[in-house]
Amino acid sequence: MKILKNNKEEATELTFYNLLKIFKIQRKFIVLFISVSLVLVGVYSYFVPHLYIATASLVPPDDQSSGMGLANFLQTLSGGVSLGSMGQASRIQIFQEILKSREVAKIITDTMKLQNDPRFKAPNLLTVYNAVSQSMEINLKRTGLLTISTTVATPWLPGKKDAESAAKLASDISNAAIIALDKINHEKNVSKAKRKRIYIEKILAEKHNLLDTFDARLEKFRQVHKVIAIDDQSQAVLTSAISVGADLAKAEVELNLKLQEYEPNSPVIKLYKGKVNNLRAQYQRIQRGGINTSDDFSIPLNEVPSLIRQYTNHVREQKILEQVNIYLETQKYQEAIQEESDIPTIEILDKAVPPSRRESPNRKLMLILTFFISSVFALAIVTLFSVYKGNIYLKRSVKYNQPEA
């Protein structure tokens, strides 16, 4: 490649202007190189397998779970004091890990018979499961949205039917993954609910026996200490004691007054003494419990504080056990319902549909990149070849001999 100047072949210096002249002279080669590159890449884009991606999305599940029931119950008993979180992992993150598991790939493979599909043909099922898992990409967005994207490739030199089949298979695998996730989650919930129900029934039987023991103990305490409603009884005894005590004080004052008027052995004094003795005997019986012998539910005043404490403890333990039994009964029925429930455990936002366009190859982008890359290569080849042939040379520094002094 040489530049013709005045009909003579001359080497020129490497400058931008001279390069343009060389590119102009070699324009046929440059155009041919770029055209061949575009044709080859264009043909390759038709032969290379096409990739189709189908995406499904799941809504984050409700944070409320049955595991919080005990916390809410304890919070109720504690007067509404917050007991904090139970520290459970986010369910949507658990869903993400389940979707990556081999069990999901197994369910998808068995459901869709992928071991018979040429695109997943493998010498053993484990390899098929790995291929199915690798075809799916599970992404958890910051908003909590979970997406399942499945990529399926067509064979080389795909036709229209191959493209439609790959697009449909990609959407079917994404939707089958959702079904597999729901199945695994449902089986997990049913198994957990069954174990919890059996455990609750065991604890409930123990609590029922314990409550029967406390009921019998409280009943015996009431019989022994003549307690029905200790607050009302103690109030009634206290009122009676105050009334009799007041009458006794009045009678003693009247007796002292009469002693000023009559002799100690006079009938009047004997009558007043008998009244005082009778009131004093009644007051003492009240202190010991009971105004008369037929009073079966009067409590001795000196035993009231101790009886109130003991009775309060018995009643408190009884009420706590009753509340625990009510909670356990409720939980037992909830777990029984969960065990028999077939309600979906996940919420689907978008089901996967067969994509209308392939993900790759992007023929337009490939041709644009090929044009620019081939252009650079063509110009570089022309430039290097011209330097090699000596048609152009790099600028060199020239040293002049200095004249002698």
GITA-V840918 format. One record per residue. N is the residue number from 0. PHI is phi in radians with two decimals (NA if undefined). Layout:
n-><N;N>
phi-><PHI;PHI>
This chain:
n-><0;1;2;3;4;5;6;7;8;9;10;11;12;13;14;15;16;17;18;19;20;21;22;23;24;25;26;27;28;29;30;31;32;33;34;35;36;37;38;39;40;41;42;43;44;45;46;47;48;49;50;51;52;53;54;55;56;57;58;59;60;61;62;63;64;65;66;67;68;69;70;71;72;73;74;75;76;77;78;79;80;81;82;83;84;85;86;87;88;89;90;91;92;93;94;95;96;97;98;99;100;101;102;103;104;105;106;107;108;109;110;111;112;113;114;115;116;117;118;119;120;121;122;123;124;125;126;127;128;129;130;131;132;133;134;135;136;137;138;139;140;141;142;143;144;145;146;147;148;149;150;151;152;153;154;155;156;157;158;159;160;161;162;163;164;165;166;167;168;169;170;171;172;173;174;175;176;177;178;179;180;181;182;183;184;185;186;187;188;189;190;191;192;193;194;195;196;197;198;199;200;201;202;203;204;205;206;207;208;209;210;211;212;213;214;215;216;217;218;219;220;221;222;223;224;225;226;227;228;229;230;231;232;233;234;235;236;237;238;239;240;241;242;243;244;245;246;247;248;249;250;251;252;253;254;255;256;257;258;259;260;261;262;263;264;265;266;267;268;269;270;271;272;273;274;275;276;277;278;279;280;281;282;283;284;285;286;287;288;289;290;291;292;293;294;295;296;297;298;299;300;301;302;303;304;305;306;307;308;309;310;311;312;313;314;315;316;317;318;319;320;321;322;323;324;325;326;327;328;329;330;331;332;333;334;335;336;337;338;339;340;341;342;343;344;345;346;347;348;349;350;351;352;353;354;355;356;357;358;359;360;361;362;363;364;365;366;367;368;369;370;371;372;373;374;375;376;377;378;379;380;381;382;383;384;385;386;387;388;389;390;391;392;393;394;395;396;397;398;399;400;401;402;403;404>
phi-><NA;-2.30;-1.55;-1.50;-2.43;0.95;1.06;-2.21;-1.43;-2.32;-1.41;-2.14;-1.32;-1.32;-2.27;-1.04;-1.12;-1.17;-1.09;-1.05;-1.17;-1.14;-1.07;-1.19;-1.11;-1.70;-1.11;-1.12;-1.11;-1.11;-1.10;-1.12;-1.09;-1.16;-1.13;-1.07;-1.09;-1.12;-1.13;-1.09;-1.16;-1.10;-1.12;-1.06;-1.13;-1.48;-1.47;-1.14;-1.03;-1.65;-1.84;-2.15;-2.13;-2.08;-2.16;-2.08;-2.37;-2.09;-1.45;-1.00;-1.23;-1.13;-1.21;-1.19;-2.44;-1.13;-1.16;-1.50;-1.06;-1.13;-1.11;-1.13;-1.12;-1.14;-1.14;-1.13;-1.17;-1.54;1.41;1.57;-1.27;-1.20;-1.81;1.45;-1.43;-1.40;1.31;-1.36;-1.23;-1.10;-1.16;-1.17;-1.23;-1.15;-1.03;-1.06;-1.21;-1.11;-1.11;-1.51;-1.37;-1.23;-1.11;-1.12;-1.06;-1.13;-1.12;-1.07;-1.10;-1.18;-1.21;-1.70;0.94;-1.22;-1.14;-1.69;-1.44;-1.01;-1.25;-2.12;-1.11;-2.66;-1.18;-2.55;-1.18;-1.06;-1.16;-1.11;-1.05;-1.11;-1.14;-1.14;-1.10;-1.22;-1.30;-1.83;-2.08;-1.83;-2.16;-1.92;-1.39;-1.12;-1.33;1.71;-1.29;-1.88;-2.00;-2.12;-1.96;-1.95;-1.94;-2.23;-1.82;-1.47;-1.24;-1.11;0.88;-1.28;-1.78;-1.12;-1.15;-1.08;-1.12;-1.13;-1.14;-1.14;-1.11;-1.19;-1.12;-1.08;-1.21;-1.14;-1.16;-1.09;-1.22;-1.15;-1.11;-1.13;-1.10;-1.12;-1.08;-1.11;-1.13;-1.11;-1.13;-1.16;-1.10;-1.12;-1.16;-1.13;-1.10;-1.13;-1.12;-1.14;-1.08;-1.16;-1.11;-1.09;-1.14;-1.11;-1.07;-1.13;-1.12;-1.10;-1.10;-1.13;-1.19;-1.12;-1.11;-1.15;-1.15;-1.08;-1.12;-1.18;-1.11;-1.15;-1.12;-1.20;-1.10;-1.13;-1.07;-1.16;-1.20;-1.18;-1.76;0.98;-1.89;-2.02;-2.29;-1.09;-1.13;-1.16;-1.14;-1.11;-1.15;-1.15;-1.11;-1.12;-1.12;-1.11;-1.10;-1.12;-1.15;-1.17;-1.09;-1.14;-1.11;-1.14;-1.12;-1.11;-1.13;-1.14;-1.12;-1.12;-1.09;-1.14;-1.17;-1.20;-1.11;-1.32;-1.81;-2.10;-1.31;-1.05;-1.68;-1.27;-1.03;-1.15;-1.12;-1.05;-1.13;-1.19;-1.11;-1.09;-1.13;-1.12;-1.11;-1.13;-1.16;-1.15;-1.12;-1.10;-1.12;-1.19;-1.11;-1.11;-1.10;-1.48;1.93;1.79;-1.47;-2.43;-1.17;-1.51;-1.49;-1.63;-2.21;-1.71;-1.82;-1.06;-1.12;-1.22;-1.77;-1.04;-1.00;-1.16;-1.14;-1.07;-1.11;-1.13;-1.15;-1.11;-1.09;-1.08;-1.16;-1.07;-1.10;-1.13;-1.17;-1.09;-1.12;-1.10;-1.15;-1.10;-1.13;-1.10;-1.09;-1.14;-1.09;-1.09;-1.12;-1.08;-1.22;-1.11;-1.20;-1.12;-1.15;-1.08;-1.15;-1.68;-1.32;-2.08;-1.24;-0.98;-1.64;-2.26;-1.97;-1.61;-1.53;-2.36;-1.41;-1.31;-2.16;-1.04;-1.15;-1.46;-2.24;-1.29;-1.40;-2.71;-1.38;-1.55;-1.07;-1.09;-1.14;-1.06;-1.21;-1.11;-1.13;-1.08;-1.06;-1.20;-1.17;-1.15;-1.11;-1.09;-1.12;-1.10;-1.15;-1.15;-1.11;-1.08;-1.13;-1.13;-1.15;-1.17;-1.13;-1.10;-1.38;1.44;-1.21;-2.35;-2.41;-1.32;-1.22;-1.97;-1.37;-1.88;-1.79;-1.74;-1.30;-1.42;-1.12;-1.30;-1.32>
